[in-house]
């Protein structure tokens, strides 16, 4: 009964409780409005969905708020302990025990500021997280404890009415603004806000989470050693300061080599499902289009066979893999292994099977030279007509002309007579498709390839 009364009294006087309507309201507003400004709920649910990516994305909006909330509440609690003369009233209890009991509501508020958005996102997407997916949440909860300790000590040495809001704003400013640091770069990775975003199938590497945790807790540990009454106080303080300095320097040196948003990640964790042989087609299970796997393989096989019959020099690959499985480090397709955006193209927002055929087209139609990848001012663009006409003709053979024309139309923006060029391309391809002899069409296709190379000065 006494424990229950003490708990009720602590909660009744805790700023974490009487300020809850404010910070809970901020969490709700941030999640349902600010977070969804970047990607609407409908866009998120269409996939691809990866739990670790969703957790990391949501946490990036709440790290700074959680730390600022915790340090502000902890400063207020620390100041209250001094004002109420708690140390003189309870000499039998250690400072650590008193601080833990007092700061528990403040720490809980910081934990909720991180955990609630994560839970809401997982419920919204219907994802079940793995331990690796929630690891950054655990890192943030650990750092919340460190900021609570820093706030409590600050509340002992400064007036809480001034120190609490000042500490809150300062922590929020530096943590939320850490991503803007460019020289030096290490603050981007050490102040508690992970600067590295995750792609599909990735988890954070251990160092990515360990470096900010160690950096902040080392500072908090040194401050705690300064504050706690211990035997041989100056020796303990000196040792704690030396350890904190060494840990901080080591973390900063490690983070300095990561660059902008490039902390260590572990890729290739997404489960995949494969079907068939030669080609063996593999797609991400949670990419949003796994139900179309068999149809995707059928479209790939039919498209390659039709292109071969039309005279396009393409071999059936051994493996066709989902590019979603290697997003960060894009892998180039080879003759035997293709990397195509299967999940994105076959998904609800990707256009369906016509875009699968379009992806096969781009992987299959190769020219015997290296052509410019963009329209360069001052240089001839005469090669565009034979290049695009030949490719459009191949696209017509597999029913992929619509996405190909849409792409080229968007690329023609740099050409003054874009409409005229597009009309020439379409007329040339349509006239050739009308030829009765397949042999003539094949000869024309290869002649246009050579002509494009010659006009581009690559023959």
N, C-alpha and C positions, 0 to 999 in steps of 0.2 A: 504494500500500500504506500509506504514512504517513497519507494522508487517511482511509483506512478505519479504521486504528487509532485516529486521533484521534476519529473519529465514534463508534466503539465505546466508547472511554473516556468521551466526553462523555455518551453515553446511559446508560452503566453508573452514572455518578455523578449523573445528573440526577434531581431529586425527581419530575419529571413521569413518569419511567419507574417508579421503585420505588413510587410512590403510585398507579400506574395501576389496580390492582385495585379501589381504593376509588372513584376518581372514575368509572371505567367502570361499576362496579356501580350508582352513583347514577344515571348516565344511563339505564341499562337499567331500573332500578326506576321512575324518573320517567316514562319513556316508556310502559312497559307497564302501569303501575298508576295513577299520578297523572293523566297526560294522559287516560286512558280513563275516569276517574271522571266527567269532564264529559260526554263523549259516548262511548258504548260503540262498539266496532269495528263491530258490526252496524248501529248508527244512522248511523255515518259513511259506510259503504259503500252505504247505501240512497240517498244523495245528498241534495241536489244537491252535486256535487263541483266545486271551483274551486281550482286549484293554489295561487294566491297566497293565498287564504284559509286553506288548510291549512298552508302554510309559516308564515304569520304566527301562526296559532294555536299551533303547536308551539313556535316560537321564544319566544313569550311565557312559556313555562314554563322556558326555559333561559338567557335573557339574563343574569340575575343570577348564576346558578351559574357560567356560563362566565367572566364577568368576575372573580368572587370567586376561582375556581380559578386563573385566570391571575395575578392580582395576588399571591396567596399564594405561588405557585411562584416568581414573579419576585423577590419580596422575599427568599426563601431563596437564590436564585441570586446576587442582588446581594450579600447578606451573605457568601456563600462566596467571591466574588471578592476581597472585602476581607480575609477571614480567611486566604486562601491567598496573599495578596500578589501577585496576578496582575499588577497594574500595574507593579510593580517588576521582575517576571520577564520581561515582554514589552514593553519600552519601544518597540520598533519598530512595534508594532501600535497603532492608534488605539483609543480607548475605544469608539467606535461599532462598529468591527469586532468587538472582543472581546464587546461587549454583544449584538450580533446573533447571533453564534455561540452564546453562552451561553444566550440567551433563546429560541432556536429551539424546543427541546422544550417549554418552557412555553407559547409561543404556539401550537404545534401542539396541545397539550392543550386550550387554549381554543377553537381552531378545531374540533376534533373534538367538543367538548361542544355546539357549535352545529350542525355539519354532520351528525353521525350521526343525531340525531332527525329532521332534515329528510329525509334519505335514507330512513330507516325509514318515515316517513309517506307519502312518495311511492310507495315500493314497496307499502305497505299499501293505498293507494287506487288504484294503477295509473295515476297521473297523470304527464304529462310537463310539467315546468315551463318557462315562458317566461323570458327574461332578467329581465323586470320582476317575475316571481314570486319569483326568488331574490335580488333586490336587497336586501331587508332582511337576508338572510344575509351578503351581502358587507359591508353596513354594520356588522353585528355583528363580523365578522372584523377589520375595520379598527379598531373600538373595542377589541377584544382586544389589538391591538398597542399602543395607547395605554396601556391599563392595565398591560401588561407593562413598558413604560418607566417608568411611575410606580412600580411595585413594585420595579424594579431600583434606582432612585435611593433609595427608602425603605430598601432593604436596605443601602445604603452608609452611611446616617446613623443607623440604629437597630439594636439587637441583633435578629438575625433570629429567634431563638427566641421573642421577644415580638412583634415587628413582623409576622411572617408570619401567624399566626392572627388577630391583631387587625385587620390590613388586610383579610384574607379576610372576616371577620365584618362589618366596617364597610361594605365595598363591597356585600356581599350584602344587608345591612339597608337601606341607602339606595336601592339600585337596585330591589330587590323591593318596597320600600315607597313608591316614587315615585308610584305610582298613587293613594295616599291623600292627596296634597297638594291642598288646595283654595284656600288663600290664603297665598302666591302659587301660581299654577297652573303656572308654567313648569317647575318640577322634574319634572313628570309627563312632559315631552317632551324633556328635555335630558340625562338621566343615562344614556342608553343603552338603556332599555326603552321601546319604542314603545307609547304609551298608546292609540293608535287601532286599533280592530279593523276588519277588512275584511269587507265583504259580498260576495255573489256578483257576479262581473263587475267587481270593483274592484282597482286597484293603488294602492300608496302613491304620493303625490305626491313629487317630488324633495325639497322642503323638509322633509317629514316625516322623511326619512332623513338629509338633510344637516345639519339643526340639531343633533341629538345627536352626530353624528360630529364636526362642527366644534367643538362645545362641549368635548368630552372631549379631542380632539387639541390644541386650543388650550392647555388646562391642561398636557397632557403636553409640549407644545413649550416652554412657559415653564420647566417643571421641568428639561427637558433642557438648555436654555440656561444654567440656573443650575449644572448639574452638569458639563457638558463644559468642559474647559480650552480656551479660545479667546483669540486676541489681542483686546485691548480688552474684557476680560471684563465690566466694569461697563456699558459701552455696550451690549454685546450683551444682557446680562441686562435692562437697562432697556427696550430696544426689544422684547424678547420678552415682557416683562411687559405693556407697553403694548398690543402686538398681541393678546395673550391676553385682556386686559381688554376691549378693543374688540369682539373676536369674541364673547366670553362675553355681554357686554351686548346685542349685536345679536341673538344667538340667544335670549336670555331675553325680549327685547322681542317678537320674532317669535312665540315659543311662547306668550307671555301672551295672545295674541289667539285661541288655538285652543280654549280651554275644556276641558271634560272629554271625553277620548276623541274629539276632533273635529279631528285634524290633517288637512291636505290629502290628498285621495284623488282618483284619476282613475277615474270610473265608465264603464260602458258598454263594457267590453272583452271581454265574453263573446260568443263566436260564437253566432249564432242561425240557425234554419232556419224558413222560412215556406212555407205552402202555400195555394193557392186565391186567389180574389178575391171581395171583397164577401160575406162577410168574408175578409180575409187574416189567417190565424192564424199567429202566430209563437211559437216556444218556444226555450228555451235548449238548445243541443246537449248540454251536459254537465249538464243539470238532473235527469237520472235517469229521464226519461219521454219522450225524443225519439222512441222507437219507436212511441209512441201518437199521434203528431202528426195523422195523417189521421183516426183515430177521434175525437180531440178535436174537430177541426173539424166532423165529422159530428154529434157530440152538440150542439155549439153551434148549428148551423144548424137541426137538428130541434127543439131546445128553444125557440128563438125563434119558429119557425113555429107550434108548438103553443100557445105563449102568445098569439101574435097571434090564432090561431083561437079561443082561449078568451075574447078580449076585453081582454086586457092591452095597454095602450097602450105598445108598445115597437117601435122600428125596428131593423132589422138593421144592426149597426155596419159601418163600412168595414174596421176593423182590430180584431183581438182579440190583445193582446200579453201575454206572460208577465210577471206581476208580479215574478218572480224577477230580471228584468233591470233593475229599478229599486227595489231593496230599501231603500236608505238614505233616499232621498227619494221616498216613496210618491207616485205620480201618481194623481190622481183620474180616474175614468172620465168620459168625455163621451158625448154621443149617438152620435158617429161613431167613437170609439176607446175600447175597453174595456181595462182592465188587470185581469186575473184571475189567480189563483194556479194556472195551468195545470200547471206541473211538479210542484208540491207536491201538488195534488189528484190528478193522474193517476199519481203515483209509487206505489211499493210500500207506503209508509206513509201515503198520502193518501186511500185509500178508493176510488180508481178512478173510472170514468165517472159513477157516481151523484153524486160530489162535483163533477164538472165541471158537471153539470146544476144542482146546488145553487148553484154560483158564478154561473151564468147567471141563475138565479132572483133572487138578491140584486141583480144588476145591472139586472134588467128591471123588477121590481115596485117602482114608485115611487108614493108617496102625494102627493096634491095639497096637502100642507102639511108643515111641519117638525115631526116628532114627537120626544119626548124620546129620548135615546140610552141612558138608564139609568133605573131605578126610583128616584125621589127620595122620601125619607121625608117624610111629612106631605102629600104630593100624591096626588090621585086617580090610580089606575091602571086605571080602567074602560075606557080606550081600548085596553088590551092585547087584550081578547077579540075585538073586531071586526078589529083590526089583524092579529093572529096567525091568526085564522080565514080571513081573505081571503088572506093569504100562504100558509097551509097548503093552501088550495084550489088556488091556482096551482101549488104544489109538487106536488100530486097529479096535475095535468095532465101533468107532465113526469117523474114518477117520482122526485122528489127529496124526498119527505116525511120519509124516515128521518133524513137529516142535519139537516134543518130542525128537526124535533121534538127531536132530541138537543141542538141548540144552544139552543133555547128552554127546554128542561127545565133546562139548566145556568144559564140566566139567571133562572129563576123563584125562585132561592134567596132573593131579597130579599122575596118575597111570603109572607105568613103562610099563606094558603090556596092554595098553589101547585098541589097535586094537583087541587083543585076547579076552578081556572082552566084548567088544562091539559085537563081532561075537557070543560069547556064549549067550548073551542076545537076540540077534535077532533070533538065531536058536531055542532057548527055546520057545520064544513067537510064532514063526511061526509054530513049531511042534504042540504046544498046540492048535492054531487056526485051525489046520487041523483035530482035533478030531471031529468025527461025533456026539458025544453025548454032548449036552449043559450042562448036569448035571456033566459030567466028567470035562469039562472046568471050571465050577464054583468051584468044589472041588479043582481042581489044583490051581486056583487063590487064594483061602483062605489058602491052604497049603503053597504056596509061601510067602504069607504075614507072616504067622507064622514062616516060615523058616528064613526070613529076620530078624525078631525080635530076633530069637534065636541066629543067627550068629553075630548079633550086641550086644549080651549080654543084651538084653532088654526084654527077655521073662518072 
